[in-house]
């Protein structure tokens, strides 16, 4: 048995799926021929559990090296991108009352793509296009088609 990073991630998600799946049995029963409240959580948890099992099997069959403990500075250097993405996400949440979902989402997705994909001008044009299409598209689906009121912020009043 190889104890690499994928092994620990797979075990974590398998435990998480098991606990959350067990929690779906405590959800209330539907009334009057409605869709049960446990339907969507189970639909999400079953593929997540299956993918976790696949990851667990792959972690044992692949030739990945075992997890080693390194110094703290090296660990932060190896994990710079996740820390930057979390910082951007918390900045997005902090600025949500000011920017709202639409402007904040555009800025967050653009900056995250730039952090992960590069800051060259040609790449930034692609990042702007991806941000605009997906954020405006999702905002349109939720606010216009589904009638969900999303945070609008103080800069841009949409509603």
Helices and strands as residue ranges (DSSP letters): H 5-23, G 24-26, H 39-61, H 72-78, H 80-117, H 121-140, I 141-145
